Amino acid sequence: MAHQLDNVDTERDFRLGAWLVKPSSNEIVQEQESRRLEHKVMRLLVFFAQQAGRDLSRDEILRGVWGEGVHNEEVLTVAVSSLRKALKDDPKSPRFIKTVPRYGYHMLQTAEATAEKASSQGLWGLLEQRVGLRFLIIAALLGFLLLVVLVQVVVELVYMLGR
């Protein structure tokens, strides 16, 4: 069961919309698609998730992600562009990161904690995250169908041998 994050941990996995965010491996996962982010871009995503729902100034973001010494807004612009591309977010019709003109940015989605890390969810949880629920359902149905056919073949063989 997911719940809203009060403070996004930089190491724990969390959900942002349909994306599973994995800060420890700089990776975001959605269904069967996995994307790797640069370390600073992941730190930016985590910072946005920690501050979801707030208008953030460019200076506040630069200090929070790059530290006190960085004052180059271009590095932020490039990182936000890279993050939007990874999240498939359109700046003209944003679902995640909204530009606040002449000020900064605003994270529209609220991060949700995952119930457990994938490694502690067992085989089913790990498979679900890696290959997607839809694929697992189709595979289970095909497996069931194969089992039904095999049972029919065995029953017919037993019947024929018994004659």
Protein Blocks (a to p, Z undefined) as FASTA:
>chain_A
ZZddfbdcfkbccdehjbccdfknopacehjbccdddfklmmmmmmmmmmgoiacdfklm
mmmmnojklccfklmmmmmmmmmmmnopafklcfkbccdehibccdfbdcdddfbdfkln
ojmlmmmmmnopklmmmmmmmmmmmmmmmmmmmmmmmmmmmZZ
